Amino acid sequence: MKIVSEEQVKKVMDMKLVLMAIKEAYADCEAGSVYAGNRIFMPVRGEKNVGQWLAASYPGEGYFGSKFSSVFPENVKIGLPSTISKISLYSSETGEQQALIDANYLTAIKTGGSAAIATDLMARKDAAKLGVIGTGLQAFSQVLAIQEVREISAVYVYDLDASRMGPFIKMLEEIKNRPYPIIPSKSANACVSEADIVCTCTTSLKPVFSGNALKEGTHINAIGSFTSLMQEIDTETVLKADKVITEHIEGLWDAAGDILIPFKEGKITKQKVSGTVGEVLTGKISGRECDREITLYESVGSGVLDIALAIAVYNSLFCRG
């Protein structure tokens, strides 16, 4: 069995590889050639701390696997990541474990890559101003990926902890692919009101901005909410959204508090969810009808994408030639 470190993952996970692998995984899902297991979710000592397990099988690639993630928001106060992830990769022929992969960076880059694909499919073609709420690794990966699919003219950043914005902006300055300004916002609503593309990347249980702050034609990538208890996006935003897209419909109704809470309140029906990224990618449904529409990508995580990238990492490191 191979032990794969975060450093090894970073060496092989360039954004072009990530976007290609994610697109192929979505196409495989639509073709029915991969199997996605059900999510297991477990609160740990209350509502804030959680553990979750995702699984997927790629028979054609010769692997199946599972990802475990723990999300402990208070970890940032003691210098630890708020999210800690590991992927176990197994042989489809023997069931033997092939690798244990550190997956914090892989998870973030997967989420960023998937959001970039959703952005490319759903955001206006002239969308150029990006607003990011949150300053963790997930937020970093959103900028890293989205700048590959749109010509960003400015990035607006907001975090409840203002001291985190300066170091985050410094990180973004080092990876930006064109000379756009990166601007700290005074509030979440100010950040959103400036943006054509909004990314929320927090572990908040409550909405982080008001839907009334959204401009006409905005695209939102809702990244943080992945349990039924979390509502990072308010009901007003969901009601305003003309299109709501996710990775897997079943996963959304299991885990997306952003959608489940207004649904349980009777504010929306299940018809509010338009479909999946894969359906838009393969032309089965439309991601946007006109420039006035507000569009929402509700991300709750995908074991299929996690295992697809884990296979790509493993093959790149150990199966060349």
C-alpha positions in Angstrom: 0.0 0.0 0.0 1.2 3.5 -0.9 1.1 6.4 1.5 0.5 9.6 -0.5 1.3 13.0 1.2 -0.3 16.4 0.6 3.0 17.5 -1.0 2.8 14.6 -3.5 -0.8 15.5 -4.4 0.2 19.1 -5.0 3.0 18.1 -7.3 0.6 16.3 -9.7 -2.6 18.2 -9.3 -2.4 21.1 -11.7 -5.7 22.8 -12.7 -5.8 21.5 -16.3 -5.6 17.9 -15.0 -8.2 18.6 -12.4 -10.7 20.2 -14.8 -10.2 17.4 -17.4 -10.7 14.6 -14.7 -13.8 16.3 -13.3 -15.4 16.7 -16.7 -14.7 13.1 -17.5 -16.2 12.0 -14.1 -19.4 14.0 -14.7 -19.7 12.4 -18.2 -19.1 8.9 -16.7 -21.9 9.6 -14.2 -24.3 10.5 -17.0 -23.3 7.4 -18.9 -23.9 5.2 -15.8 -20.3 3.8 -15.8 -19.5 4.7 -12.2 -21.2 3.9 -8.9 -21.7 6.5 -6.2 -22.4 5.2 -2.7 -24.7 6.8 -0.2 -23.2 9.5 2.1 -22.8 8.8 5.8 -23.0 11.8 8.0 -22.4 11.9 11.8 -22.5 14.9 14.2 -19.7 14.9 16.7 -20.4 16.6 20.1 -23.1 18.9 18.8 -24.0 20.5 15.5 -20.8 22.2 14.5 -18.4 19.2 14.4 -19.1 16.5 11.9 -17.6 13.4 10.3 -18.8 12.2 6.8 -18.0 9.4 4.5 -18.3 9.4 0.7 -17.6 6.4 -1.6 -17.5 5.6 -5.3 -16.5 2.7 -7.6 -14.8 3.0 -11.1 -14.9 -0.6 -12.4 -13.5 0.5 -15.8 -10.5 2.1 -14.1 -9.9 -0.8 -11.7 -10.5 1.0 -8.5 -13.1 1.9 -5.8 -12.6 4.1 -2.8 -13.9 6.1 0.1 -13.2 9.5 1.5 -13.5 10.4 5.2 -13.7 14.1 6.1 -14.0 15.7 9.5 -15.1 19.3 9.8 -14.3 21.0 13.1 -14.6 24.8 12.6 -12.9 25.7 15.8 -9.6 24.1 14.6 -8.5 27.4 13.1 -8.1 28.8 16.6 -5.4 26.1 17.4 -3.6 26.2 14.1 -5.3 23.2 12.5 -7.3 23.0 9.3 -11.1 23.1 9.9 -11.5 20.2 7.4 -9.3 17.1 7.5 -9.7 14.5 4.7 -8.2 11.1 3.8 -9.0 8.9 0.8 -8.6 5.1 0.8 -8.2 3.7 -2.7 -8.8 -0.1 -3.3 -8.3 -2.5 -6.2 -11.5 -3.6 -7.9 -9.9 -7.0 -8.7 -8.8 -8.0 -5.2 -10.3 -5.5 -2.8 -6.8 -4.8 -1.5 -6.0 -1.2 -0.4 -3.7 0.4 -2.9 -3.2 3.8 -1.3 -4.0 6.1 1.6 -4.0 9.6 0.3 -3.9 12.9 2.3 -6.9 14.7 0.7 -7.2 18.2 2.2 -5.7 19.8 -0.9 -7.4 17.3 -3.2 -10.8 18.0 -1.7 -10.3 21.8 -2.0 -9.0 21.6 -5.6 -11.8 19.2 -6.5 -14.4 21.6 -5.1 -12.8 24.6 -6.8 -12.6 22.7 -10.1 -16.2 21.6 -10.0 -17.3 25.1 -9.2 -15.2 26.4 -12.1 -17.0 24.0 -14.4 -20.4 25.1 -13.0 -19.3 28.7 -13.4 -18.3 28.2 -17.0 -21.7 26.6 -17.7 -23.9 29.0 -15.7 -22.3 32.4 -15.3 -22.7 35.1 -17.8 -20.0 35.1 -20.5 -19.0 38.6 -19.5 -18.9 37.9 -15.8 -15.6 39.2 -14.5 -15.9 40.4 -10.9 -15.5 37.6 -8.4 -16.7 37.9 -4.7 -15.4 35.3 -2.2 -16.7 34.9 1.4 -14.3 32.9 3.5 -10.5 32.8 3.5 -9.7 29.1 3.9 -8.3 26.5 1.4 -11.7 26.1 -0.2 -11.9 29.8 -0.9 -8.3 29.8 -2.3 -9.2 26.9 -4.7 -12.3 28.8 -6.0 -10.1 31.7 -7.2 -7.4 29.4 -8.5 -10.0 27.5 -10.6 -12.5 30.2 -11.7 -9.8 32.4 -13.1 -9.2 29.7 -15.6 -12.7 29.9 -17.0 -13.4 33.7 -16.9 -11.2 36.7 -17.4 -11.4 38.0 -13.9 -11.1 41.8 -13.6 -11.3 42.1 -9.8 -11.7 39.8 -6.7 -13.5 41.0 -3.6 -12.8 39.2 -0.3 -14.6 39.1 3.0 -14.2 37.1 6.2 -15.8 37.6 9.6 -12.3 37.6 11.0 -10.8 40.6 9.4 -7.3 39.6 10.4 -7.5 36.6 8.0 -8.1 38.7 4.9 -4.6 40.2 4.6 -2.7 36.9 4.5 -5.4 35.4 2.2 -5.0 38.3 -0.2 -1.3 37.8 -0.2 -1.7 34.1 -1.1 -4.0 35.1 -4.0 -1.5 37.7 -5.3 0.9 34.8 -5.8 -1.4 32.7 -7.9 -3.4 35.1 -9.9 -3.0 34.6 -13.7 -3.5 38.2 -14.7 -3.0 41.6 -13.0 -6.5 42.0 -11.4 -6.9 43.9 -8.1 -7.8 41.9 -4.9 -9.9 44.1 -2.6 -11.0 43.5 1.0 -14.7 44.2 1.6 -16.2 45.9 4.6 -19.1 43.4 4.8 -20.4 40.3 3.2 -23.2 42.2 1.5 -20.7 44.7 0.1 -18.7 41.9 -1.3 -21.7 40.3 -2.9 -23.1 43.5 -4.3 -19.9 44.1 -6.3 -19.7 40.6 -7.8 -20.9 38.9 -11.0 -19.8 35.6 -9.5 -20.1 34.9 -5.8 -18.4 32.0 -3.9 -19.4 31.2 -0.3 -16.7 29.0 1.4 -17.5 28.9 5.1 -18.7 26.5 7.7 -21.4 28.8 8.9 -24.7 27.4 10.1 -26.5 30.7 9.3 -26.7 32.7 6.0 -23.6 34.7 5.4 -25.1 37.4 3.2 -28.6 38.8 2.2 -30.1 37.7 -1.0 -31.2 41.3 -1.4 -27.6 42.3 -2.0 -27.4 40.2 -5.2 -27.2 41.9 -8.6 -29.3 40.8 -11.5 -27.5 38.1 -13.5 -25.2 36.9 -10.7 -24.0 33.4 -10.5 -23.4 31.9 -7.0 -21.2 28.9 -6.0 -22.5 27.8 -2.6 -19.7 25.6 -1.2 -20.0 25.6 2.5 -23.3 23.9 3.3 -23.0 20.1 3.2 -25.3 19.0 6.1 -29.1 19.5 6.7 -28.2 21.8 9.6 -26.2 24.3 7.7 -27.7 27.3 5.8 -24.9 29.3 4.3 -27.2 30.7 1.6 -30.5 32.4 2.7 -33.9 31.5 1.5 -34.2 34.8 -0.4 -31.3 33.8 -2.6 -32.8 30.4 -3.3 -36.1 31.9 -4.2 -34.4 34.4 -6.5 -32.4 31.7 -8.3 -33.7 30.8 -11.8 -31.5 27.7 -12.0 -30.3 25.5 -9.2 -27.7 22.9 -10.1 -25.8 20.4 -8.0 -23.4 17.4 -8.3 -25.9 14.6 -7.6 -29.6 15.2 -6.9 -29.8 12.5 -4.2 -26.9 14.0 -2.3 -28.5 17.4 -2.4 -31.7 16.2 -0.8 -29.7 14.3 1.8 -27.4 17.1 2.9 -27.9 20.6 1.5 -29.3 22.7 4.3 -29.4 25.7 1.9 -32.1 23.9 0.0 -33.6 21.6 2.6 -34.5 24.3 5.1 -36.6 26.4 2.7 -38.1 23.1 1.4 -39.1 22.0 4.9 -40.6 25.5 5.5 -42.8 25.1 2.4 -41.0 28.0 0.5 -39.9 25.8 -2.4 -40.7 22.5 -4.0 -38.3 19.8 -5.3 -38.9 21.3 -8.8 -36.7 24.2 -7.7 -33.6 22.1 -8.4 -33.0 22.1 -12.1 -30.6 19.1 -12.3 -26.9 18.3 -12.2 -23.7 19.7 -13.5 -23.3 16.6 -15.6 -26.7 17.2 -17.3 -25.7 20.7 -18.2 -22.3 19.6 -19.3 -23.7 17.0 -21.7 -26.4 19.3 -23.0 -29.4 17.6 -21.4 -30.5 20.8 -19.7 -29.6 24.5 -19.9 -27.4 26.3 -17.3 -28.6 29.8 -18.2 -31.3 31.2 -20.5 -30.4 34.8 -20.4 -28.1 37.4 -18.8 -30.7 38.5 -16.3 -31.0 35.2 -14.6 -29.6 34.4 -11.1 -28.0 31.0 -11.1 -26.9 28.8 -8.2 -24.5 25.9 -8.0 -25.2 24.1 -4.7 -22.2 22.0 -3.9 -22.6 19.3 -1.3 -19.6 17.1 -2.2 -19.2 14.1 -4.6 -17.5 10.9 -3.9 -17.3 10.3 -7.6 -15.2 13.4 -8.1 -13.0 12.6 -5.1 -12.2 9.1 -6.2 -11.7 10.2 -9.8 -9.0 12.7 -8.7 -7.5 10.1 -6.3 -7.2 7.7 -9.2 -5.5 10.4 -11.3 -3.1 11.1 -8.5 -2.3 7.4 -8.0 -1.8 6.8 -11.7 0.4 9.9 -12.1 2.7 8.9 -9.2 2.9 5.1 -9.6 1.6 4.0 -13.0 3.5 6.1 -15.5 4.9 4.0 -18.4 
